[in-house]
Amino acid sequence: MKIKEKNMPLIAVIVISCVMLLPFLGLTDFNTKGEPREAVVALSMLNSGDWILPVNNGMDIPYKPPFFHYCIALVSLLTGSVDEYTSRLPSALALIAMTVGCFVFYKRRRNAQQALMGALLLLTSFEVHRAGVNCRVDMVLTACVVGAMLLFYRWWERGSKGFPLLAVLCMSGAVLTKGPVGFVLPCFVMWVFTLIRGGRFWRTSLTYGGFALLSLILPLMWYVAAWHEGGQHFLDLIYEENIGRMTGSMSYESHTHSFPYNFFTLSTGWAPWTLLLIFSLFSKPWKKSSASAEAASASEASAASSAKSASSAKSSLPGGLKGKLMRWQIRLMQVPPVMLFTWLGFLLVLLFYCFPSSKRSVYLLPCYPFMAMIIAEYVDWLWRTGRRGAMRAYVCLIGVLVLTLTAVFACVRMGLVPDTIFHGKHADTNIAMLHALRDMPIGILEFLLCFLPAAAAVDAMQMVLRKRTCNDGRRFRYALLAPVILLMTALDGLYQPAVLNAKSLRPMAQTIEEKFHGENIYQYISTPMLHFFGADFYLGDKMDQFEKPVYEERPDGSIEEKTVLPEKGVLIVPTADFEELAKRHPEYRFQHVMTTKERVSEVKGTVDFYRFTR
């Protein structure tokens, strides 16, 4: 019984992670360009048998190393096909592993209560949860990077004895997922941490430099094989995706943002918990318990003792810059090692991604596990110091939002929301989403997904407002977490599939299959690096390019690009791009077949279908 009670938090983390992430991965069709772009790489691996540098969409080689696509392909081999579920499963499993790993790590070094709170905060932050249910490389990269950091810390904690094989393998997986950043981030964080904790500069630098080189052994096998297959074109792509993205010298603009963008994405990525942090800024302690007073006095005594020992140490230090650095090091060494490591894991990753001109919210994902523990400790401090008004306000606001969402859904189901509330160019899509919510079949599971968040919200609000239960720490944590967990589960299993499937990329592929079965299908989009990824995936990677570039290496090593044109077939082209294409190719005769009624989300407009002959 004691063993079971001791492991209950771990069991809770595993069960909640699996229930939130695994059941509903396949309910939502691909509806953006990003997910099918990754999934079609795995599909092309299985179709062609080329596991090094498979070609998809008639011309593309993968822009990222293959570890994530290997995971999709291997899972799909077990199920028999590449689909939405198998494409998203590696990301979900990576998030589950990272959440459980962080819980175990901090439980042993802090306490089970904070570790549990941090794990569930991580799991329910908007950015992390979104990455965990998407077919993108970012969550697998994050799990490998964070795993390497935690394993390196454990190795340092044990006196840096032996060889941290698992940490090096995690970095190898990260490099094989997205490139050199996979070893740069873990080694950078641990290098700074070790130096602060008194490590010698050259020894520390050589140690983590050696680990970085060892982590490249497995990735280099793929890079060499891919270079042998793709030649200079592959090298140019690798340079642009890694060096060019960091230096802002890419041939195309890619997510270019200013310095404050990272801080904005962190605030939105931590939704809904950002609201709690904002509320806490205006809170004041309404009650000072004796326990809080004792904790404060103990803290003051400890601080006085530390200050006294630190001042005696500082008095013997030299002056100048070296002396200032040594004084800062002494201050930082007074911080518990695990908390210093946690703060560095957050701040150094954030700092690293402030320098490149290319910035995206998912780049900051390795920050989130460390931020989760910092926020968990902050929430614990709010509770211990009696600043509970902010938490009450947060629970009540989340409860109101959940009840409002449930009420709106009920109104939609009863037909009380008219189509006429939507106007503008997106009206048709919005009306389709409204009808999908109104007409979707409701079974027992759907009813529970709708009912349970509302019930948890009401229960949480009465808990934090009643005097008899408002001071129970366990009940208060339940009130903070339960409505959010159940709301996110309902979004994944009920609301999101109905809404987003109205923008599904599957219907266009079905139309192509029905009307042009057996014909050669070609595509053209004027926007660089953009294709009909969704249609190509759902067609089994059968689409080719109308203007197909072919790269040939000249004797001097330079690359010559030629364009190959087809003789006849079916052309799929955005309505806005056809006129310019037709003027450029007067040698073709184009016969218009149809235009899509709905806007296609990949090109944000309608699409035309033509039969053509040369």
SULMOKA-V195752 format. One record per pair of residues at least 12 apart in sequence whose C-alpha atoms are under 7 Angstrom apart, sorted by the first residue. I is the first residue (numbers start at 0). GAP is how many residues later the second one is. D is the distance in Angstrom with one decimal. If there is no record, write none. Layout:
BEGIN
i gap d
I GAP D
I GAP D
END
This chain:
BEGIN
i gap d
8 107 6.5
12 87 6.6
13 86 6.6
16 79 5.8
19 469 5.4
20 71 6.1
20 112 6.7
21 70 6.9
23 468 6.3
23 469 5.4
24 60 5.1
24 63 6.5
24 108 6.3
25 58 5.0
25 59 4.1
26 470 5.7
27 469 4.5
27 472 6.7
27 473 6.1
28 55 6.7
28 472 5.7
28 475 5.6
29 474 5.9
29 475 6.0
29 504 6.7
30 469 6.8
30 472 5.5
30 473 4.6
30 474 5.3
30 570 7.0
31 569 6.6
31 570 6.2
32 500 5.9
32 501 6.5
32 569 5.6
34 99 6.9
34 100 4.9
34 101 6.1
35 497 5.6
35 498 5.3
35 501 6.1
36 496 5.4
37 97 6.8
37 98 6.5
38 48 5.9
38 96 7.0
39 16 6.8
39 497 5.3
39 501 6.8
40 13 7.0
40 15 6.4
40 21 6.7
40 28 6.5
41 27 5.0
41 28 6.7
41 30 6.2
41 31 5.2
42 39 6.3
43 12 6.0
43 497 6.8
45 27 6.8
51 170 6.9
51 173 6.9
51 174 5.8
52 173 5.9
55 485 6.4
56 479 6.6
56 484 6.2
56 486 5.7
56 487 5.7
57 485 6.4
57 486 4.2
57 487 5.7
58 489 6.7
63 113 6.7
63 114 5.6
64 111 5.1
64 112 5.3
64 113 5.8
64 114 6.7
65 110 6.2
65 111 6.2
66 106 6.8
66 109 5.3
66 110 5.0
67 69 6.0
67 72 6.9
67 109 5.8
70 19 6.2
71 14 6.1
71 15 5.3
71 18 6.6
86 48 5.5
87 45 5.9
87 46 5.4
87 47 4.5
90 41 5.0
90 42 6.3
90 43 6.6
90 44 6.7
90 48 5.4
90 49 5.7
91 40 4.7
91 41 5.7
93 45 6.4
93 46 5.4
93 49 5.7
94 37 5.6
94 44 6.6
94 48 6.7
97 45 5.4
98 20 5.6
98 24 6.9
101 17 6.7
102 12 5.0
102 13 6.2
102 16 5.7
113 262 5.8
113 263 6.4
116 259 5.7
117 254 4.9
117 255 4.7
117 258 5.1
120 251 5.9
121 246 6.7
121 247 6.1
121 250 5.5
123 361 6.5
124 144 6.5
124 145 4.9
124 146 5.9
124 147 6.9
125 143 5.3
125 144 5.8
125 145 5.5
126 142 4.5
126 143 6.7
127 237 6.8
136 40 6.6
137 224 6.5
140 33 5.0
140 36 5.9
140 37 6.7
141 223 6.2
141 224 5.3
143 26 4.9
143 27 6.3
143 29 6.3
143 30 5.3
144 25 6.7
144 26 6.3
144 29 6.2
144 37 6.0
144 41 6.1
144 221 7.0
145 220 6.2
146 20 7.0
146 23 6.5
147 19 4.3
147 20 6.9
147 22 5.3
147 23 6.1
147 38 6.2
148 37 5.2
150 16 5.3
151 12 6.7
151 15 6.0
167 43 6.4
167 47 5.2
168 46 6.4
170 12 5.2
170 44 5.8
171 43 4.7
171 44 6.1
171 46 6.5
171 47 6.4
174 44 6.6
175 43 5.6
182 29 5.8
184 164 6.8
186 21 5.7
188 155 6.5
188 156 6.1
188 159 6.4
190 13 6.4
190 14 6.8
190 17 6.7
192 148 6.4
195 133 5.8
195 137 6.9
196 136 6.1
231 327 6.9
244 113 6.2
245 110 4.7
245 111 7.0
246 109 6.1
247 108 6.6
247 109 5.4
247 110 6.7
253 104 6.0
254 103 5.1
254 104 5.7
254 105 6.4
255 101 5.3
255 102 4.5
255 103 6.0
256 100 6.2
256 101 6.4
256 102 5.9
258 95 6.1
261 99 6.9
264 96 5.5
274 119 6.8
275 114 6.6
275 115 6.5
275 118 5.5
278 111 5.1
279 110 5.0
282 104 6.2
282 106 6.4
282 107 5.8
283 103 5.8
284 100 6.7
284 101 5.1
284 102 4.6
285 100 6.2
285 101 6.6
286 99 5.5
287 97 6.9
287 98 6.3
291 92 6.3
291 93 5.8
313 13 6.2
341 28 5.3
342 27 6.9
344 22 6.5
344 25 6.2
345 21 4.6
345 24 5.5
345 25 6.1
348 17 7.0
348 18 6.1
349 14 6.5
349 17 6.8
391 72 5.9
394 65 6.9
394 66 6.3
394 84 6.7
394 85 5.9
395 65 5.5
398 58 4.4
398 59 6.5
398 62 6.7
401 51 6.7
401 52 6.0
401 55 6.7
402 51 5.5
405 44 6.7
405 48 6.9
411 25 7.0
411 26 5.5
412 25 4.5
414 23 7.0
418 12 6.0
428 73 6.8
431 70 5.9
432 65 6.9
432 66 4.8
432 69 5.5
435 62 5.5
435 63 6.5
436 61 5.8
436 62 6.8
445 48 6.2
448 41 4.9
448 45 6.7
449 40 6.5
451 34 6.8
452 30 5.5
452 33 5.1
452 34 5.4
455 26 6.4
455 27 5.4
456 26 5.3
459 19 4.3
463 12 6.6
502 98 6.7
504 29 5.3
504 30 6.1
505 28 6.9
505 29 6.4
505 32 6.3
507 27 6.3
508 26 4.7
508 29 6.0
508 30 6.0
518 50 6.3
518 51 7.0
519 49 5.0
519 50 6.2
520 22 5.2
520 23 6.2
520 48 6.1
520 49 5.0
520 50 6.2
521 21 5.6
521 22 4.7
521 23 5.1
521 24 5.2
521 48 5.9
521 49 4.9
521 50 6.2
522 20 6.9
522 21 6.3
522 22 5.1
522 23 5.6
522 48 5.5
522 49 4.8
522 50 6.0
523 21 6.4
523 22 5.8
523 48 6.5
523 49 5.2
524 48 6.2
524 49 6.5
524 52 6.8
525 51 6.4
531 70 6.9
545 19 6.1
545 20 6.6
546 16 6.0
546 17 6.1
546 18 5.6
547 15 5.3
547 16 5.0
547 17 6.5
548 12 6.3
548 13 5.5
548 14 4.5
548 15 6.3
549 12 5.1
549 13 6.0
549 14 7.0
566 46 5.9
566 47 5.2
567 44 5.4
567 45 4.3
567 46 6.2
568 42 5.8
568 43 5.7
568 44 6.9
569 39 7.0
569 40 5.6
569 41 4.5
569 42 6.2
570 38 5.8
570 39 5.1
570 40 6.1
571 35 6.9
571 36 5.9
571 37 4.9
571 38 6.6
572 34 5.7
572 35 5.4
572 36 6.7
573 29 7.0
573 31 6.9
573 32 6.1
573 33 4.3
573 34 5.9
574 31 5.8
574 32 5.1
574 33 5.5
586 27 6.1
587 24 6.6
587 25 5.7
587 26 4.5
588 23 5.5
588 24 5.5
588 25 6.3
589 20 5.9
589 21 5.8
589 22 4.5
589 23 6.9
590 19 5.2
590 20 5.1
590 21 6.1
591 17 6.2
591 18 4.5
591 19 6.6
592 16 5.5
592 17 5.3
592 18 6.9
593 14 6.0
593 15 5.4
594 12 5.7
594 13 4.4
594 14 6.2
595 12 6.6
END
